[in-house]
């Protein structure tokens, strides 16, 4: 048994969609989340900047003695995970790998689209991962640099729907049957994605598979918390606490959600 917390990081509140799944699947596990809202979005930054910012969040989580780290950020996973993992002891679980696995279990025709930040698309993160898992997969990549900042600002639903419809125009008349939400912010507006897509297109939120991977990782390493433990959850942000609290309460459906300022 290991009662240390699980650490999670993201560029903003999107990572809370992963936290939500972790809490559902592992109610006895404590968590510590850090959202680097002061520097969002990561998707328009250089690789060097993303690695430096992600490393800073990792160091904070290590200072909290976490036993596992989840990169609840597609851009950080795509750009920084490979560099940081060899430098630290706790295992890192990334959303790209989990999302790719989930998409392959859903698709019927192996024609998959991924919508993500500009950097995640530039790295061809999902295309590479899906290609490794199944070389026959056809991947359509769509960059959506405006969506994550729009979600952070919590703009009106009609505005978000219009932006999603514009983003998904490249899929018009395509045979894609599965769409990966390749940014952890996007599940927050999954309803808008559902409205903008044909009914036959399945939507993949990598968060569910990430949480399942965390369950298996802890079990394999014997790091599960005691079921007698009273789980505790802490949330930190480098940005505007009031704005993070407002959106965090919606994402986690928790009126008592409260983040600490870093």
C-alpha positions as CSV (number, residue, x, y, z in Angstrom):
1,X,0.0,0.0,0.0
2,X,1.1,3.5,-0.8
3,X,-1.0,6.5,0.4
4,X,1.0,9.1,-1.4
5,X,-1.1,11.2,-3.9
6,X,-1.3,10.9,-7.7
7,X,-0.1,14.1,-9.4
8,X,-1.7,15.6,-12.5
9,X,-0.7,18.6,-14.6
10,X,-2.1,20.6,-17.4
11,X,-1.8,24.0,-19.0
12,X,-5.2,25.0,-17.6
13,X,-8.5,23.7,-16.4
14,X,-8.8,21.1,-19.1
15,X,-6.9,18.6,-17.1
16,X,-9.7,18.6,-14.6
17,X,-11.6,16.4,-17.0
18,X,-8.9,13.8,-16.4
19,X,-9.1,14.4,-12.6
20,X,-12.8,13.7,-12.8
21,X,-12.3,10.3,-14.3
22,X,-9.5,9.5,-11.8
23,X,-11.8,10.3,-8.9
24,X,-14.5,8.1,-10.4
25,X,-12.3,5.1,-10.9
26,X,-10.1,5.5,-7.8
27,X,-12.2,7.0,-5.0
28,X,-9.6,6.0,-2.4
29,X,-6.7,7.7,-4.1
30,X,-5.6,11.3,-3.2
31,X,-4.7,13.7,-5.9
32,X,-2.8,16.9,-6.5
33,X,-3.5,18.9,-9.6
34,X,-1.6,21.9,-11.0
35,X,-2.9,24.0,-13.9
36,X,-0.5,26.4,-15.5
37,X,-3.2,28.9,-16.4
38,X,-0.8,31.8,-16.4
39,X,0.8,30.4,-19.5
40,X,-2.1,29.0,-21.4
41,X,-2.2,28.0,-24.2
42,X,0.8,25.7,-24.6
43,X,-0.2,24.9,-28.2
44,X,1.3,28.1,-29.7
45,X,4.6,27.9,-27.8
46,X,8.0,26.5,-28.8
47,X,9.1,23.0,-27.9
48,X,11.7,24.5,-25.5
49,X,9.1,26.7,-23.8
50,X,6.7,23.8,-23.4
51,X,9.4,21.5,-21.9
52,X,10.5,24.2,-19.5
53,X,6.9,25.0,-18.3
54,X,6.0,21.3,-18.0
55,X,9.2,20.6,-16.1
56,X,8.4,23.3,-13.6
57,X,5.0,21.7,-13.0
58,X,6.6,18.3,-12.6
59,X,9.1,19.7,-10.1
60,X,6.2,21.1,-8.0
61,X,4.4,17.7,-8.1
62,X,7.6,15.9,-7.0
63,X,7.9,18.3,-4.1
64,X,4.5,17.1,-3.0
65,X,5.9,13.5,-3.0
66,X,3.5,12.1,-5.6
67,X,3.8,8.4,-6.6
68,X,2.5,8.7,-10.2
69,X,2.3,11.6,-12.6
70,X,-0.4,12.0,-15.2
71,X,0.2,14.5,-18.0
72,X,-3.4,15.6,-18.4
73,X,-2.3,17.8,-21.3
74,X,-1.9,16.6,-24.9
75,X,0.6,19.2,-25.8
76,X,2.8,18.4,-22.8
77,X,2.5,14.7,-23.6
78,X,3.4,15.2,-27.2
79,X,6.4,17.5,-26.6
80,X,7.8,17.0,-23.1
81,X,7.0,13.5,-21.8
82,X,9.8,11.7,-23.7
83,X,12.3,14.3,-22.4
84,X,11.1,14.4,-18.7
85,X,10.4,10.7,-18.0
86,X,14.0,9.5,-18.0
87,X,14.9,12.3,-15.5
88,X,12.4,11.3,-12.7
89,X,11.5,8.2,-10.8
90,X,7.6,8.3,-10.8
91,X,6.0,6.8,-13.9
92,X,4.4,9.3,-16.2
93,X,1.1,8.4,-18.0
94,X,0.3,10.5,-21.0
95,X,-3.1,11.2,-22.7
96,X,-1.9,10.6,-26.3
97,X,-1.1,7.0,-25.8
98,X,-4.4,6.4,-23.9
99,X,-6.5,8.3,-26.4
100,X,-5.0,6.4,-29.3
101,X,-5.8,3.0,-27.7
102,X,-9.3,4.1,-26.9
103,X,-10.0,5.3,-30.5
104,X,-8.8,2.0,-32.0
105,X,-11.3,0.1,-29.9
106,X,-14.2,2.2,-31.2
107,X,-13.5,2.7,-34.9
108,X,-15.1,0.4,-37.4
109,X,-13.3,1.5,-40.5
110,X,-10.0,2.7,-39.1
111,X,-10.6,6.2,-40.3
112,X,-9.9,8.4,-37.3
113,X,-9.7,12.2,-36.9
114,X,-8.0,14.1,-34.1
115,X,-8.7,17.7,-33.2
116,X,-6.0,19.2,-31.0
117,X,-3.7,22.3,-30.4
118,X,-1.4,23.5,-33.1
119,X,1.7,22.0,-31.4
120,X,0.1,18.6,-30.8
121,X,-0.8,18.5,-34.5
122,X,2.6,19.8,-35.6
123,X,4.2,16.9,-33.7
124,X,1.8,14.5,-35.4
125,X,1.5,12.9,-31.9
126,X,-1.7,10.9,-32.5
127,X,-0.8,10.0,-36.1
128,X,2.5,8.5,-34.9
129,X,0.9,6.7,-31.9
130,X,-2.0,5.3,-34.0
131,X,0.5,4.3,-36.7
132,X,2.5,2.3,-34.2
133,X,-0.6,0.6,-32.8
134,X,-2.2,-0.1,-36.2
135,X,-0.3,0.9,-39.4
136,X,-3.6,0.6,-41.4
137,X,-5.2,3.4,-39.6
138,X,-5.9,6.6,-41.6
139,X,-5.6,9.7,-39.5
140,X,-7.0,13.2,-40.3
141,X,-5.4,15.9,-38.2
142,X,-7.1,19.2,-37.4
143,X,-5.5,22.1,-35.5
144,X,-7.8,24.2,-33.4
145,X,-5.7,26.9,-31.6
146,X,-8.6,29.0,-30.6
147,X,-10.7,26.5,-28.7
148,X,-8.8,26.0,-25.5
149,X,-8.5,29.8,-24.7
150,X,-12.2,30.1,-25.6
151,X,-13.1,27.4,-23.1
152,X,-10.9,29.0,-20.4
153,X,-12.8,32.2,-20.9
154,X,-16.1,30.3,-20.6
155,X,-17.7,32.1,-23.5
156,X,-21.4,31.5,-24.5
157,X,-22.4,28.1,-25.8
158,X,-23.5,29.5,-29.2
159,X,-20.1,31.0,-29.7
160,X,-18.4,27.7,-28.8
161,X,-20.7,25.8,-31.1
162,X,-19.9,28.1,-34.0
163,X,-16.2,27.7,-33.4
164,X,-16.5,23.9,-33.3
165,X,-18.4,23.8,-36.5
166,X,-15.8,25.9,-38.2
167,X,-13.0,23.7,-36.8
168,X,-14.7,20.5,-38.1
169,X,-15.3,21.7,-41.7
170,X,-12.4,19.6,-43.0
171,X,-14.4,16.5,-42.0
172,X,-17.3,17.4,-44.3
173,X,-18.2,14.4,-46.6
174,X,-15.3,12.4,-45.1
175,X,-15.6,8.7,-44.0
176,X,-14.2,9.3,-40.6
177,X,-16.2,7.4,-37.9
178,X,-14.2,8.3,-34.8
179,X,-13.0,11.7,-33.5
180,X,-10.4,12.0,-30.8
181,X,-10.7,15.1,-28.6
182,X,-6.9,15.7,-28.5
183,X,-6.9,18.4,-25.9
184,X,-8.2,17.8,-22.4
185,X,-10.1,21.1,-22.6
186,X,-12.4,19.8,-25.3
187,X,-14.5,17.4,-23.3
188,X,-15.8,20.5,-21.4
189,X,-17.6,21.3,-24.7
190,X,-18.3,17.8,-25.8
191,X,-22.0,18.7,-26.2
192,X,-21.0,21.3,-28.9
193,X,-18.9,18.6,-30.6
194,X,-21.8,16.2,-30.6
195,X,-24.1,18.8,-32.1
196,X,-21.6,19.6,-34.9
197,X,-20.8,16.0,-35.9
198,X,-22.9,13.4,-37.8
199,X,-24.6,10.9,-35.4
200,X,-22.5,8.0,-36.7
201,X,-19.2,9.6,-35.6
202,X,-18.0,8.4,-32.2
203,X,-16.3,10.8,-29.9
204,X,-13.3,9.7,-27.9
205,X,-12.4,11.4,-24.6
206,X,-8.9,10.1,-23.7
207,X,-9.5,10.8,-20.0
208,X,-11.4,7.6,-19.4
209,X,-8.6,5.5,-20.8
210,X,-6.0,7.5,-18.9
211,X,-7.7,6.8,-15.6
212,X,-7.9,3.1,-16.5
213,X,-4.2,3.1,-17.3
214,X,-3.5,4.7,-14.0
215,X,-5.5,2.0,-12.2
216,X,-3.5,-0.8,-13.9
217,X,-0.2,1.0,-13.3
218,X,-0.8,1.3,-9.6
219,X,-2.0,-2.2,-9.3
220,X,1.0,-3.6,-11.2
221,X,3.5,-1.6,-9.0
222,X,1.7,-2.3,-5.7
223,X,1.1,1.4,-5.2
224,X,-2.6,1.4,-4.4
225,X,-3.7,3.4,-1.4
226,X,-5.4,1.8,1.5
227,X,-9.1,1.6,1.1
228,X,-9.3,2.9,4.7
229,X,-7.6,6.1,3.7
230,X,-9.7,9.3,3.5
231,X,-8.7,10.6,0.1
232,X,-7.7,14.3,-0.1
233,X,-7.6,16.4,-3.3
234,X,-5.7,19.6,-3.8
235,X,-5.8,22.0,-6.8
236,X,-3.3,24.6,-7.7
237,X,-3.1,27.2,-10.4
238,X,-0.5,29.7,-11.6
239,X,-3.3,31.9,-12.9
240,X,-6.5,33.7,-11.8
241,X,-7.9,31.7,-8.9
242,X,-11.4,33.1,-9.2
243,X,-11.7,32.2,-12.9
244,X,-10.3,28.7,-12.2
245,X,-12.7,28.1,-9.3
246,X,-15.7,29.2,-11.4
247,X,-14.9,26.7,-14.2
248,X,-13.5,24.0,-11.9
249,X,-16.8,23.8,-10.1
250,X,-18.6,23.2,-13.4
251,X,-16.1,20.6,-14.7
252,X,-16.0,18.6,-11.5
253,X,-19.6,19.3,-10.5
254,X,-18.3,20.3,-7.1
255,X,-19.6,23.6,-5.6
256,X,-16.8,23.4,-3.0
257,X,-14.0,23.3,-5.5
258,X,-11.3,25.7,-4.5
259,X,-7.8,26.1,-6.0
260,X,-4.7,27.5,-4.3
261,X,-2.6,30.2,-6.0
262,X,1.0,29.3,-6.9
